[in-house]
């Protein structure tokens, strides 16, 4: 792919993936028909396959001679902080219909005000079938209180009650019916057939390039769909190795702690490792040795230095936009990087001629965490945490550097391609 094709593909992935359910469907499309769907209970693990459960996708290439000496893995997360629609959302106030929402993850609340919002996600019918919806237009909005009714807001700062102040309006009463009727219309089905859903609000503005030099990428969900897209591109472009299994693991539920069936703390990745080991006829001791030789690159965006708040970083250990992918290190093990895993990823930077940056948080500002330490702890696989520096993390609209996004795909491509 050329540079502009790459960027177009990334913009399309961001716009087409308002929820984790859409992200994994789009990743499967991007992997192509060579990748065969596998479900637990199928007799054979395909050489080139994937496992998809709700918003989580694991995809792999087995070693071509089924001799398992190591794994090369890329991990990322599919979910982003958002507002989810409650099961009984219908509510009214001041003659307007509102939709009740629940805060999902560490939302930067103010960023959701005064945006034109769509609705997307998974709907499950009473017969057990499930469907994805993705509204084409704006459905709802959370209007901010006018400055005339909140005169001190600019000096005191905006204080939002997480429950009362975030309910979006979506119709003028009496309206056209209940929210469930609207879902029924989207699916051309009777509202009575709908059992449950996981539906999110999303900003309908398209992802775009920004800046006089088009050097920035602006979109919702850059954290962490950028990494999911780069991981998918890397696996899709890879070829099988003789003795190394290649895996991408795109997990849901990172933003709420990863404790779920299909989160990074769940059993799916361990199960896949077991199945690969079994299909290669690897004994337990050899599997543990193979895991010890392996490398998981956990990719999740990093905090780039904000030009208006440079004091929030340690200047010697801070990543800047458009100066390269950051290696993330934390001695309290909030990141899983170790001196050995850092050495290995630095050799990939060198192989590709890329500039590495580094992120270590200030001692008085706790950093976030990622799926890296969780997966490393569960599976016993050496791991390094890296990520593209971005601004506005967890805003409804985030921003990063285009150059860094492209460099991430090159780095991850090299990881799945490298011979040592
Ligand atoms: Co993230």
Boltz pocket constraint, residues with backbone or C-beta under 6 A from the ligand:
constraints:
  - pocket:
      binder: B
      contacts: [[A, 77], [A, 79], [A, 223], [A, 224], [A, 300], [A, 301], [A, 369]]
      max_distance: 6.0
